[in-house]
Amino acid sequence: MAIDGIRKAFGPTVALDRVSFSIAQGGVHALLGENGAGKSTLVKVMSGLIRPDEGTISLAGSAVALGTPRTAHAMGIQTAFQEMTLVSDLTVLDNMLLPYAPMGPTGLIRRREARRSVERHIAALGFGVDLDARVGSLELSVRQKIEIARAIYRKPRILLLDEPTSTLAGRDVDWLGEIIAAQKAAGTTVVFITHRMREVRAFCDTLTILRNGRHIVTAPVSGISDAEVIEKIIGRSLEQTFPARPETAQSFGPPVLGVRELRTGRKVNGVSFDLRKGEILGIAGLQGMGQQDLFLACFGMSEIAQGAIMVDGRKVWIGSPADALRPNIAIGFVPEDRKSEGLFLKLSGKQNASIPVVSRFSRLGLIDAAAESEAVGDAFATVEVDGRAMWTRAGAFSGGNQQKIAIAKWLVAQSRVLLLFDPTRGIDVGTKHELYMMMRAYVAAGGSILFHSTEIPELVHLSDRVLVLYDGRIAAELEGDAISEPAIMRPALGQGAAREEAAA
């Protein structure tokens, strides 16, 4: 595939500025860049979702017009999107068949034949899912695997994977690596959009970097260092990716948030810990080990079957997010899926940031616009979000700016505790660095963070202390210099010492 002089503008904003590069047939090619660099726009052009203003795409040496998704499909191009195209109210089977279900002579879908075919396909990919389950009821990672499975089911010659690992972790990433290797062996060309260099080195042969809509470099993966990649992505070097942790535990204050013998959801069973003032407490664990239920319970979104939640050493009842927002509790929650769970995409950034506590800006039923703007403006300045967010709808921004808005609203709410559940998912390296610095500044100012990430290096370098969950229980507790990737992964896989031994 050859991309030649592709340009695409949306009004005054130039998303792609005459981008040109080639992708070798049968290879795995990484597409890298910051949020807003043009990657998603280019994927949409290659998928037939939008038409370029200038330039051509060539397949096997011939220029093609990819005016619609159906045209792209007919030419063997399939895409698994990060912002998934599955229909939540339909079953897995119906989603797998859309829009090309096999039809009989009477015009009806041959469901029995289709079901057998999909069952064989899913089994061959090595994961299990109930074909009759409603997609909206499934975990985000499972939905992403279905999105990938559907693209492969259509037997593509070119497979576009748009940040597929942003919702995957651990063994699921390994699963995807096996899928990519199998597609490559079958002669399929794979274009892999990601922010994770570890995956680029594990899966890809070549890479292309975009910045501000322009092509910066195309090179073999083996011929470029991580430092060079970062510098070319953001246009500058990062002297230190992660901010320094406090040198001593004495810098932490008393417990702010605690749980005692907590049992909630399907996994969490007897979890106890304290989060101290000024601390970043990491929660590690492979997917499905209870971390999500734990975070939801602390924000009043998962029913507590047993145990208690403590705030400032006192037992409190958090039965809903409204309870978590009470001034004497003041907990904010940034969920893993910012688009569907963290933001109202059709509202402005300012409206999103003020909506949890909009009553604080109300007088006699009217909003004090000046007070609202001042509070939101201060929060936006802290997280360094694009100034247009004060009046522009949240859905118009890149993932990085959207995440900054999702965090800013809890600063407007004056939260003393932030629950950050995989906050850097789908965010570029430059914005990640900004969020790391914000996290450390927040706790330095007296806040506290409960932090889960699917990227183990983030837990290692950002956390003052790490609790490792296995099967809904705390399997290990690590602090300071004892925090390392092997020390986290051993108990996360059900190996190694129990919590008490690890803490000792």
TORBATOR-84275 format. One record per residue (C-alpha): x, y, z; residue number from 1; chain. Coordinates in nm, 4 decimals. Example, Ala and Ser with C-alpha at 12.3 -4.5 7.8 and 13.67 -1.06 7.14 Angstrom:
ATOM        px        py        pz  num  chaine
ATOM    1.2300   -0.4500    0.7800    1       A
ATOM    1.3670   -0.1060    0.7140    2       A
# end
This chain:
ATOM        px        py        pz  num  chaine
ATOM    0.0000    0.0000    0.0000    1       A
ATOM    0.1287    0.3467   -0.0912    2       A
ATOM    0.0049    0.6719    0.0619    3       A
ATOM    0.0886    0.9613   -0.1701    4       A
ATOM    0.0312    1.3289   -0.0830    5       A
ATOM   -0.2808    1.2747    0.1287    6       A
ATOM   -0.4263    1.6012    0.2564    7       A
ATOM   -0.7401    1.6422    0.4655    8       A
ATOM   -0.8688    1.9569    0.6338    9       A
ATOM   -1.1717    2.0139    0.8534   10       A
ATOM   -1.2404    2.3832    0.8122   11       A
ATOM   -0.9254    2.5705    0.9135   12       A
ATOM   -0.7791    2.2636    1.0847   13       A
ATOM   -0.5414    2.0629    0.8652   14       A
ATOM   -0.5509    1.7050    0.9956   15       A
ATOM   -0.3254    1.5584    0.7246   16       A
ATOM   -0.0751    1.7735    0.5379   17       A
ATOM    0.0323    1.5904    0.2205   18       A
ATOM    0.1367    1.2700    0.3932   19       A
ATOM    0.3323    1.0159    0.1871   20       A
ATOM    0.4832    0.6772    0.2776   21       A
ATOM    0.4691    0.3116    0.1745   22       A
ATOM    0.3736   -0.0069    0.3607   23       A
ATOM    0.5324   -0.3351    0.2508   24       A
ATOM    0.2957   -0.6126    0.1538   25       A
ATOM    0.2668   -0.8846    0.4159   26       A
ATOM    0.4451   -0.6829    0.6834   27       A
ATOM    0.3354   -0.5331    1.0143   28       A
ATOM    0.3632   -0.1558    1.0064   29       A
ATOM    0.3232    0.0676    1.3158   30       A
ATOM    0.1652    0.4118    1.2874   31       A
ATOM    0.2745    0.6396    1.5716   32       A
ATOM    0.2127    0.9963    1.6815   33       A
ATOM    0.0584    1.2128    1.9497   34       A
ATOM   -0.3175    1.2445    1.9860   35       A
ATOM   -0.4161    1.4880    1.7141   36       A
ATOM   -0.1182    1.3987    1.4946   37       A
ATOM   -0.3482    1.2681    1.2197   38       A
ATOM   -0.3362    0.8927    1.2793   39       A
ATOM   -0.7114    0.8425    1.3216   40       A
ATOM   -0.7884    1.0657    1.0241   41       A
ATOM   -0.5496    0.8642    0.8081   42       A
ATOM   -0.7088    0.5378    0.9257   43       A
ATOM   -1.0511    0.6746    0.8318   44       A
ATOM   -0.9217    0.7697    0.4866   45       A
ATOM   -0.7747    0.4217    0.4412   46       A
ATOM   -1.1032    0.2688    0.5642   47       A
ATOM   -1.3171    0.4682    0.3208   48       A
ATOM   -1.4943    0.6593    0.5976   49       A
ATOM   -1.3763    0.9994    0.4769   50       A
ATOM   -1.2399    1.1221    0.1465   51       A
ATOM   -0.9098    1.3101    0.1238   52       A
ATOM   -0.9009    1.6586   -0.0242   53       A
ATOM   -0.5860    1.5711   -0.2181   54       A
ATOM   -0.3619    1.2708   -0.2832   55       A
ATOM   -0.4030    0.9052   -0.3697   56       A
ATOM   -0.3866    0.5601   -0.2143   57       A
ATOM   -0.2436    0.2789   -0.4241   58       A
ATOM   -0.2866   -0.0954   -0.3799   59       A
ATOM   -0.0511   -0.3295   -0.5675   60       A
ATOM    0.0725   -0.0336   -0.7724   61       A
ATOM   -0.2696    0.0914   -0.8831   62       A
ATOM   -0.4437    0.4010   -0.7485   63       A
ATOM   -0.7816    0.3283   -0.5900   64       A
ATOM   -1.0739    0.5432   -0.4802   65       A
ATOM   -1.1850    0.4385   -0.1320   66       A
ATOM   -1.5011    0.6458   -0.1235   67       A
ATOM   -1.7028    0.4304    0.1160   68       A
ATOM   -1.6391    0.1542    0.3700   69       A
ATOM   -1.8032   -0.0975    0.1381   70       A
ATOM   -1.5570   -0.0028   -0.1361   71       A
ATOM   -1.2666   -0.0503    0.1065   72       A
ATOM   -1.4093   -0.3862    0.2175   73       A
ATOM   -1.4410   -0.4976   -0.1432   74       A
ATOM   -1.0713   -0.4203   -0.1891   75       A
ATOM   -0.9784   -0.6310    0.1118   76       A
ATOM   -0.9351   -0.3545    0.3730   77       A
ATOM   -1.0840   -0.4173    0.7173   78       A
ATOM   -1.0530   -0.2048    1.0301   79       A
ATOM   -1.0874   -0.2779    1.4013   80       A
ATOM   -1.1453    0.0609    1.5611   81       A
ATOM   -1.0546    0.1801    1.9078   82       A
ATOM   -1.3887    0.3631    1.9241   83       A
ATOM   -1.5685    0.0426    1.8555   84       A
ATOM   -1.8361    0.0089    1.5882   85       A
ATOM   -2.0279   -0.2679    1.7627   86       A
ATOM   -2.4011   -0.2204    1.8284   87       A
ATOM   -2.4481   -0.2505    2.2049   88       A
ATOM   -2.8099   -0.3710    2.1929   89       A
ATOM   -2.7400   -0.6563    1.9495   90       A
ATOM   -2.5935   -0.9971    2.0289   91       A
ATOM   -2.2359   -1.0980    1.9624   92       A
ATOM   -2.3521   -1.3141    1.6717   93       A
ATOM   -2.5519   -1.0335    1.5094   94       A
ATOM   -2.2579   -0.7954    1.5434   95       A
ATOM   -2.0220   -1.0489    1.3884   96       A
ATOM   -2.2501   -1.0830    1.0869   97       A
ATOM   -2.3161   -0.7139    1.0255   98       A
ATOM   -2.3489   -0.6087    0.7482   99       A
ATOM   -2.2683   -0.9213    0.5466  100       A
ATOM   -2.4830   -1.1978    0.6937  101       A
ATOM   -2.5311   -1.4964    0.4580  102       A
ATOM   -2.8729   -1.4814    0.2923  103       A
ATOM   -3.0864   -1.7656    0.1659  104       A
ATOM   -3.2915   -1.7643   -0.1566  105       A
ATOM   -3.5926   -1.6287    0.0343  106       A
ATOM   -3.3969   -1.3274    0.1584  107       A
ATOM   -3.3706   -1.4572    0.5157  108       A
ATOM   -3.0433   -1.4936    0.7026  109       A
ATOM   -2.9113   -1.8498    0.7163  110       A
ATOM   -2.8600   -1.8248    1.0938  111       A
ATOM   -2.7718   -2.1873    1.1633  112       A
ATOM   -2.5001   -2.1872    0.9004  113       A
ATOM   -2.3784   -1.8441    1.0115  114       A
ATOM   -2.3678   -1.9482    1.3757  115       A
ATOM   -2.1542   -2.2535    1.3029  116       A
ATOM   -1.9172   -2.0430    1.0954  117       A
ATOM   -1.8776   -1.7772    1.3663  118       A
ATOM   -1.8329   -2.0422    1.6372  119       A
ATOM   -1.5486   -2.2009    1.4378  120       A
ATOM   -1.3903   -1.8614    1.3795  121       A
ATOM   -1.4033   -1.7557    1.7453  122       A
ATOM   -1.2645   -2.0921    1.8557  123       A
ATOM   -0.9805   -2.0655    1.6040  124       A
ATOM   -0.8881   -1.7248    1.7481  125       A
ATOM   -0.8576   -1.8801    2.0914  126       A
ATOM   -1.1099   -1.6946    2.3039  127       A
ATOM   -1.4558   -1.7796    2.4279  128       A
ATOM   -1.7680   -1.5642    2.4301  129       A
ATOM   -2.1421   -1.6313    2.4444  130       A
ATOM   -2.2698   -1.5562    2.0942  131       A
ATOM   -2.6153   -1.4795    2.2369  132       A
ATOM   -2.4860   -1.2239    2.4884  133       A
ATOM   -2.5782   -0.8611    2.4322  134       A
ATOM   -2.2571   -0.6782    2.3430  135       A
ATOM   -2.3347   -0.3887    2.5768  136       A
ATOM   -2.3294   -0.6259    2.8750  137       A
ATOM   -1.9706   -0.7400    2.8085  138       A
ATOM   -1.6482   -0.5989    2.9498  139       A
ATOM   -1.4662   -0.3429    2.7382  140       A
ATOM   -1.1759   -0.5778    2.6665  141       A
ATOM   -1.4111   -0.8496    2.5418  142       A
ATOM   -1.5862   -0.6015    2.3141  143       A
ATOM   -1.2487   -0.5023    2.1697  144       A
ATOM   -1.1648   -0.8673    2.0991  145       A
ATOM   -1.4989   -0.9070    1.9202  146       A
ATOM   -1.4202   -0.5966    1.7121  147       A
ATOM   -1.0876   -0.7534    1.6104  148       A
ATOM   -1.2465   -1.0926    1.5496  149       A
ATOM   -1.5086   -0.9401    1.3190  150       A
ATOM   -1.2468   -0.7642    1.1076  151       A
ATOM   -1.0509   -1.0887    1.0690  152       A
ATOM   -1.3702   -1.2882    0.9979  153       A
ATOM   -1.4018   -1.0926    0.6743  154       A
ATOM   -1.0647   -1.2278    0.5561  155       A
ATOM   -0.8811   -0.9003    0.4919  156       A
ATOM   -0.5779   -0.8494    0.2718  157       A
ATOM   -0.5022   -0.5329    0.4697  158       A
ATOM   -0.5945   -0.5215    0.8397  159       A
ATOM   -0.5992   -0.1844    1.0182  160       A
ATOM   -0.5825   -0.2098    1.3985  161       A
ATOM   -0.6624    0.1268    1.5579  162       A
ATOM   -0.5116    0.1221    1.9096  163       A
ATOM   -0.6479   -0.2256    1.9871  164       A
ATOM   -0.4415   -0.2697    2.3039  165       A
ATOM   -0.5784    0.0446    2.4720  166       A
ATOM   -0.8453   -0.1799    2.6257  167       A
ATOM   -0.6344   -0.4959    2.6488  168       A
ATOM   -0.3800   -0.5994    2.9097  169       A
ATOM   -0.1516   -0.8872    3.0023  170       A
ATOM   -0.2532   -1.2119    2.8387  171       A
ATOM   -0.4931   -1.0358    2.6003  172       A
ATOM   -0.2013   -0.8378    2.4556  173       A
ATOM   -0.0137   -1.1648    2.4096  174       A
ATOM   -0.3260   -1.3032    2.2431  175       A
ATOM   -0.3273   -1.0123    1.9996  176       A
ATOM    0.0405   -1.0661    1.9271  177       A
ATOM   -0.0367   -1.4238    1.8259  178       A
ATOM   -0.3222   -1.3033    1.6046  179       A
ATOM   -0.0964   -1.0499    1.4318  180       A
ATOM    0.1730   -1.3137    1.3770  181       A
ATOM   -0.0842   -1.5510    1.2264  182       A
ATOM   -0.2181   -1.2804    0.9942  183       A
ATOM    0.1342   -1.1928    0.8849  184       A
ATOM    0.2106   -1.5590    0.8165  185       A
ATOM   -0.1029   -1.5765    0.6022  186       A
ATOM    0.0232   -1.2838    0.3906  187       A
ATOM   -0.2034   -1.0161    0.5383  188       A
ATOM   -0.0613   -0.6650    0.5658  189       A
ATOM   -0.1207   -0.5264    0.9163  190       A
ATOM   -0.1188   -0.1569    1.0095  191       A
ATOM   -0.0939   -0.1241    1.3867  192       A
ATOM   -0.1758    0.2084    1.5543  193       A
ATOM   -0.0509    0.2255    1.9126  194       A
ATOM    0.1188    0.4409    2.1764  195       A
ATOM    0.3137    0.1544    2.3321  196       A
ATOM    0.6694    0.1055    2.2107  197       A
ATOM    0.6963   -0.2346    2.3751  198       A
ATOM    0.4246   -0.3618    2.1416  199       A
ATOM    0.5812   -0.1926    1.8400  200       A
ATOM    0.9058   -0.3776    1.9044  201       A
ATOM    0.7271   -0.7068    1.9730  202       A
ATOM    0.4870   -0.7044    1.6768  203       A
ATOM    0.6059   -0.4686    1.4023  204       A
ATOM    0.8636   -0.4654    1.1230  205       A
ATOM    0.8501   -0.0979    1.0243  206       A
ATOM    0.7036    0.2241    1.1619  207       A
ATOM    0.5822    0.5631    1.0482  208       A
ATOM    0.5631    0.8701    1.2732  209       A
ATOM    0.3206    1.1559    1.2142  210       A
ATOM    0.3365    1.4930    1.3903  211       A
ATOM    0.0881    1.7775    1.3460  212       A
ATOM   -0.0560    1.6048    1.0417  213       A
ATOM    0.2801    1.5670    0.8674  214       A
ATOM    0.4941    1.2663    0.7867  215       A
ATOM    0.8124    1.2747    0.9978  216       A
ATOM    0.9858    0.9436    0.9314  217       A
ATOM    0.9338    0.5888    0.8092  218       A
ATOM    1.1963    0.3406    0.9244  219       A
ATOM    1.2624   -0.0212    1.0256  220       A
ATOM    1.1731   -0.0759    1.3910  221       A
ATOM    1.5163   -0.2252    1.4535  222       A
ATOM    1.6867    0.0859    1.3187  223       A
ATOM    1.5478    0.3477    1.5579  224       A
ATOM    1.5787    0.3825    1.9364  225       A
ATOM    1.2972    0.4542    2.1812  226       A
ATOM    1.4498    0.7936    2.2597  227       A
ATOM    1.4554    0.8838    1.8894  228       A
ATOM    1.0941    0.7720    1.8526  229       A
ATOM    0.9803    0.9900    2.1445  230       A
ATOM    1.1722    1.2905    2.0152  231       A
ATOM    1.0247    1.2557    1.6671  232       A
ATOM    0.6713    1.2044    1.8028  233       A
ATOM    0.6652    1.5135    2.0240  234       A
ATOM    0.9309    1.7251    1.8537  235       A
ATOM    1.1490    1.7434    2.1645  236       A
ATOM    1.3244    1.5079    2.4017  237       A
ATOM    1.1839    1.4070    2.7395  238       A
ATOM    1.4640    1.4368    2.9915  239       A
ATOM    1.2743    1.2284    3.2433  240       A
ATOM    0.9562    1.0443    3.1520  241       A
ATOM    0.8406    0.9853    3.5092  242       A
ATOM    0.8609    1.2394    3.7947  243       A
ATOM    1.0545    1.1414    4.1064  244       A
ATOM    0.8803    0.9753    4.4005  245       A
ATOM    0.9203    1.1242    4.7495  246       A
ATOM    1.2358    0.9867    4.9095  247       A
ATOM    1.0769    0.8841    5.2409  248       A
ATOM    0.7447    0.7503    5.3572  249       A
ATOM    0.7477    1.0191    5.6316  250       A
ATOM    0.6213    1.2669    5.3700  251       A
ATOM    0.2794    1.1001    5.3740  252       A
ATOM    0.0005    1.2088    5.6037  253       A
ATOM   -0.2698    1.0089    5.7837  254       A
ATOM   -0.5067    0.7705    5.6021  255       A
ATOM   -0.7668    0.9533    5.3920  256       A
ATOM   -0.9474    0.6613    5.2266  257       A
ATOM   -0.9595    0.3050    5.3537  258       A
ATOM   -1.1481   -0.0164    5.3006  259       A
ATOM   -1.1974   -0.2920    5.5564  260       A
ATOM   -1.2656   -0.6536    5.4572  261       A
ATOM   -1.4465   -0.5296    5.1471  262       A
ATOM   -1.6503   -0.7723    4.9417  263       A
ATOM   -1.8134   -0.6340    4.6284  264       A
ATOM   -1.8862   -0.7322    4.2684  265       A
ATOM   -1.7990   -1.0768    4.1405  266       A
ATOM   -1.4366   -1.0847    4.2533  267       A
ATOM   -1.3413   -0.8552    4.5408  268       A
ATOM   -1.3413   -1.0658    4.8553  269       A
ATOM   -1.1937   -0.9402    5.1801  270       A
ATOM   -0.9765   -0.6496    5.0615  271       A
ATOM   -0.8358   -0.4081    5.3215  272       A
ATOM   -0.5978   -0.1143    5.2792  273       A
ATOM   -0.5407    0.2550    5.3592  274       A
ATOM   -0.4611    0.5355    5.1158  275       A
ATOM   -0.2580    0.8062    5.2874  276       A
ATOM   -0.2616    1.1810    5.2325  277       A
ATOM   -0.0076    1.2740    4.9638  278       A
ATOM    0.0264    0.9152    4.8360  279       A
ATOM   -0.0174    0.7468    4.4986  280       A
ATOM   -0.1324    0.3937    4.5781  281       A
ATOM   -0.1103    0.1640    4.2772  282       A
ATOM   -0.3512   -0.1259    4.2269  283       A
ATOM   -0.1998   -0.3927    4.0019  284       A
ATOM   -0.3592   -0.7046    3.8653  285       A
ATOM   -0.4355   -0.8900    3.5480  286       A
ATOM   -0.7684   -0.8241    3.3841  287       A
ATOM   -1.0682   -0.9467    3.5806  288       A
ATOM   -0.8996   -0.9750    3.9190  289       A
ATOM   -1.1402   -0.7325    4.0864  290       A
ATOM   -0.9704   -0.3976    4.0379  291       A
ATOM   -1.2642   -0.2425    3.8534  292       A
ATOM   -1.5188   -0.3502    4.1165  293       A
ATOM   -1.2902   -0.2104    4.3863  294       A
ATOM   -1.2772    0.1323    4.2208  295       A
ATOM   -1.6516    0.1325    4.1524  296       A
ATOM   -1.7277    0.0485    4.5158  297       A
ATOM   -1.5150    0.3398    4.6367  298       A
ATOM   -1.7251    0.5699    4.4157  299       A
ATOM   -2.0629    0.4269    4.5091  300       A
ATOM   -2.1180    0.2391    4.1825  301       A
ATOM   -2.0877   -0.1202    4.3060  302       A
ATOM   -2.2992   -0.2624    4.5865  303       A
ATOM   -2.1011   -0.3507    4.8971  304       A
ATOM   -2.1919   -0.6988    5.0189  305       A
ATOM   -1.9612   -0.6894    5.3203  306       A
ATOM   -1.7064   -0.4648    5.4863  307       A
ATOM   -1.6752   -0.0893    5.5140  308       A
ATOM   -1.5296    0.2204    5.3496  309       A
ATOM   -1.3467    0.4662    5.5730  310       A
ATOM   -1.2803    0.8369    5.5144  311       A
ATOM   -1.0480    1.0157    5.7578  312       A
ATOM   -1.0698    0.7133    5.9856  313       A
ATOM   -1.4499    0.7197    6.0070  314       A
ATOM   -1.6873    0.4686    5.8516  315       A
ATOM   -1.8956    0.6299    5.5768  316       A
ATOM   -2.1727    0.5140    5.3476  317       A
ATOM   -2.1056    0.5682    4.9763  318       A
ATOM   -2.4125    0.4319    4.8032  319       A
ATOM   -2.3908    0.6486    4.4917  320       A
ATOM   -2.1582    0.8958    4.3181  321       A
ATOM   -2.3591    1.1756    4.4826  322       A
ATOM   -2.2444    1.0415    4.8193  323       A
ATOM   -1.8817    1.0335    4.6986  324       A
ATOM   -1.9100    1.4006    4.5990  325       A
ATOM   -2.0200    1.5200    4.9434  326       A
ATOM   -1.7677    1.7795    5.0727  327       A
ATOM   -1.6741    1.5638    5.3731  328       A
ATOM   -1.5869    1.2737    5.1379  329       A
ATOM   -1.4827    1.4468    4.8107  330       A
ATOM   -1.3846    1.1517    4.5893  331       A
ATOM   -1.3524    1.1826    4.2105  332       A
ATOM   -1.3408    0.8944    3.9624  333       A
ATOM   -1.1849    0.8812    3.6137  334       A
ATOM   -1.3122    0.5577    3.4498  335       A
ATOM   -1.1357    0.3510    3.1858  336       A
ATOM   -1.3664    0.4513    2.8984  337       A
ATOM   -1.3745    0.8305    2.8997  338       A
ATOM   -1.6020    0.8597    2.5958  339       A
ATOM   -1.8930    0.6505    2.7233  340       A
ATOM   -1.8420    0.6739    3.1001  341       A
ATOM   -1.6470    0.9919    3.1735  342       A
ATOM   -1.7775    1.2642    2.9412  343       A
ATOM   -2.0834    1.4013    2.7657  344       A
ATOM   -1.9290    1.4354    2.4219  345       A
ATOM   -2.1923    1.6782    2.2903  346       A
ATOM   -2.1452    1.9208    2.5775  347       A
ATOM   -1.8612    2.1717    2.5985  348       A
ATOM   -1.5535    2.1036    2.8041  349       A
ATOM   -1.6670    2.3678    3.0542  350       A
ATOM   -2.0083    2.2054    3.0961  351       A
ATOM   -1.8453    1.8647    3.1449  352       A
ATOM   -1.6079    2.0027    3.4056  353       A
ATOM   -1.8731    2.1778    3.6127  354       A
ATOM   -2.1647    1.9352    3.5833  355       A
ATOM   -2.0856    1.7165    3.8892  356       A
ATOM   -2.1059    2.0219    4.1176  357       A
ATOM   -2.3066    2.2660    3.9054  358       A
ATOM   -2.5323    2.3335    4.2061  359       A
ATOM   -2.2381    2.5085    4.3719  360       A
ATOM   -2.2532    2.7739    4.1008  361       A
ATOM   -2.6314    2.8138    4.1160  362       A
ATOM   -2.8136    3.1053    4.2772  363       A
ATOM   -3.1927    3.1069    4.2885  364       A
ATOM   -3.2027    2.8485    4.0092  365       A
ATOM   -2.9624    3.0390    3.7824  366       A
ATOM   -2.5986    2.9512    3.7141  367       A
ATOM   -2.3407    3.2122    3.8083  368       A
ATOM   -2.1541    3.1929    3.4770  369       A
ATOM   -1.8628    3.4033    3.5968  370       A
ATOM   -1.7979    3.1842    3.9021  371       A
ATOM   -1.8351    2.8692    3.6902  372       A
ATOM   -1.5909    2.9962    3.4267  373       A
ATOM   -1.3366    3.0997    3.6897  374       A
ATOM   -1.3402    2.7596    3.8622  375       A
ATOM   -1.3262    2.5642    3.5356  376       A
ATOM   -1.0587    2.7926    3.3934  377       A
ATOM   -0.8351    2.7327    3.6949  378       A
ATOM   -0.8784    2.3542    3.6616  379       A
ATOM   -0.8098    2.3623    3.2876  380       A
ATOM   -0.4926    2.5627    3.3497  381       A
ATOM   -0.3777    2.3017    3.6002  382       A
ATOM   -0.4174    2.0100    3.3579  383       A
ATOM   -0.3049    2.2219    3.0585  384       A
ATOM   -0.6076    2.1435    2.8451  385       A
ATOM   -0.6636    2.3272    2.5170  386       A
ATOM   -0.8254    2.6647    2.5943  387       A
ATOM   -1.0965    2.6011    2.3323  388       A
ATOM   -1.2446    2.3489    2.5753  389       A
ATOM   -1.4264    2.6328    2.7511  390       A
ATOM   -1.6731    2.6542    2.4618  391       A
ATOM   -1.6018    2.3599    2.2280  392       A
ATOM   -1.7821    2.0253    2.2631  393       A
ATOM   -1.5697    1.7573    2.4267  394       A
ATOM   -1.6138    1.5145    2.1364  395       A
ATOM   -1.4212    1.7471    1.9056  396       A
ATOM   -1.0955    1.7006    2.0971  397       A
ATOM   -0.8240    1.4380    2.0791  398       A
ATOM   -0.8167    1.1610    2.3372  399       A
ATOM   -0.5499    1.3376    2.5400  400       A
ATOM   -0.7479    1.6592    2.5777  401       A
ATOM   -1.0636    1.4616    2.6535  402       A
ATOM   -0.8849    1.2847    2.9363  403       A
ATOM   -0.7620    1.6167    3.0715  404       A
ATOM   -1.1219    1.7426    3.0776  405       A
ATOM   -1.2314    1.4227    3.2560  406       A
ATOM   -0.9673    1.4861    3.5239  407       A
ATOM   -1.0296    1.8616    3.5436  408       A
ATOM   -1.3914    1.8145    3.6474  409       A
ATOM   -1.2783    1.6472    3.9695  410       A
ATOM   -1.0454    1.9386    4.0362  411       A
ATOM   -1.3450    2.1702    3.9958  412       A
ATOM   -1.5267    1.9466    4.2464  413       A
ATOM   -1.2310    1.9977    4.4867  414       A
ATOM   -1.1794    1.6220    4.5251  415       A
ATOM   -0.9360    1.5170    4.7974  416       A
ATOM   -0.9074    1.1671    4.6498  417       A
ATOM   -0.8789    1.0773    4.2810  418       A
ATOM   -0.9616    0.7257    4.1630  419       A
ATOM   -0.7705    0.6960    3.8343  420       A
ATOM   -0.8568    0.3770    3.6466  421       A
ATOM   -0.6113    0.3322    3.3585  422       A
ATOM   -0.6020    0.7092    3.2931  423       A
ATOM   -0.3391    0.6986    3.0156  424       A
ATOM   -0.5284    0.4472    2.7990  425       A
ATOM   -0.5057    0.5551    2.4356  426       A
ATOM   -0.2977    0.8661    2.5121  427       A
ATOM    0.0237    0.9661    2.3393  428       A
ATOM    0.3620    0.9803    2.5073  429       A
ATOM    0.3707    1.3595    2.5406  430       A
ATOM    0.0295    1.3819    2.7075  431       A
ATOM    0.1175    1.0864    2.9302  432       A
ATOM    0.4164    1.2824    3.0592  433       A
ATOM    0.1918    1.5815    3.1335  434       A
ATOM   -0.0529    1.3595    3.3263  435       A
ATOM    0.2327    1.2003    3.5227  436       A
ATOM    0.3497    1.5457    3.6287  437       A
ATOM   -0.0068    1.6466    3.7168  438       A
ATOM   -0.0497    1.3376    3.9347  439       A
ATOM    0.2674    1.4061    4.1274  440       A
ATOM    0.1770    1.7761    4.1677  441       A
ATOM   -0.1704    1.6797    4.2922  442       A
ATOM   -0.0391    1.4587    4.5727  443       A
ATOM    0.2367    1.7084    4.6554  444       A
ATOM   -0.0421    1.9602    4.7202  445       A
ATOM   -0.2068    1.7215    4.9668  446       A
ATOM   -0.4325    1.5109    4.7458  447       A
ATOM   -0.4326    1.1301    4.7318  448       A
ATOM   -0.4592    0.8989    4.4300  449       A
ATOM   -0.5763    0.5398    4.3970  450       A
ATOM   -0.4265    0.4370    4.0645  451       A
ATOM   -0.4681    0.1379    3.8344  452       A
ATOM   -0.2859    0.0974    3.5051  453       A
ATOM   -0.2604   -0.1828    3.2535  454       A
ATOM    0.0951   -0.0604    3.1836  455       A
ATOM    0.3125   -0.2091    3.4563  456       A
ATOM    0.5984    0.0441    3.4103  457       A
ATOM    0.3533    0.3201    3.5066  458       A
ATOM    0.2734    0.1441    3.8324  459       A
ATOM    0.6441    0.0892    3.8995  460       A
ATOM    0.7513    0.4492    3.8413  461       A
ATOM    0.4472    0.6455    3.9600  462       A
ATOM    0.3293    0.4561    4.2679  463       A
ATOM    0.4596    0.5135    4.6180  464       A
ATOM    0.3108    0.1785    4.7117  465       A
ATOM    0.1545   -0.1024    4.5060  466       A
ATOM   -0.1075   -0.3585    4.6045  467       A
ATOM   -0.1272   -0.6596    4.3723  468       A
ATOM   -0.4687   -0.8215    4.3320  469       A
ATOM   -0.5083   -1.1878    4.2507  470       A
ATOM   -0.8500   -1.3529    4.2404  471       A
ATOM   -1.0091   -1.0631    4.4260  472       A
ATOM   -0.7630   -1.0544    4.7146  473       A
ATOM   -0.4442   -0.8626    4.7879  474       A
ATOM   -0.1626   -1.1025    4.7045  475       A
ATOM    0.1288   -0.8667    4.7697  476       A
ATOM    0.2102   -0.5206    4.9005  477       A
ATOM    0.5198   -0.3435    4.7682  478       A
ATOM    0.6658   -0.0084    4.8671  479       A
ATOM    0.9466    0.2179    4.7499  480       A
ATOM    1.2471    0.0417    4.5987  481       A
ATOM    1.0746   -0.2978    4.6330  482       A
ATOM    0.8396   -0.2022    4.3480  483       A
ATOM    0.9538   -0.3599    4.0200  484       A
ATOM    0.7943   -0.5314    3.7213  485       A
ATOM    0.8965   -0.8850    3.8310  486       A
ATOM    0.7829   -0.8159    4.1885  487       A
ATOM    0.4406   -0.7131    4.0561  488       A
ATOM    0.4002   -0.9833    3.7936  489       A
ATOM    0.4833   -1.2816    4.0147  490       A
ATOM    0.1873   -1.2352    4.2532  491       A
ATOM   -0.0294   -1.1066    3.9661  492       A
ATOM    0.0145   -1.4487    3.8034  493       A
ATOM   -0.0622   -1.6307    4.1294  494       A
ATOM    0.3017   -1.6926    4.2183  495       A
ATOM    0.5198   -1.5662    4.4996  496       A
ATOM    0.4548   -1.4498    4.8510  497       A
ATOM    0.1354   -1.3516    5.0225  498       A
ATOM    0.0730   -0.9889    5.1207  499       A
ATOM    0.2190   -1.0146    5.4664  500       A
ATOM    0.5389   -1.1796    5.3456  501       A
ATOM    0.5778   -0.9323    5.0597  502       A
ATOM    0.5276   -0.6373    5.2929  503       A
ATOM    0.7884   -0.7764    5.5307  504       A
# end
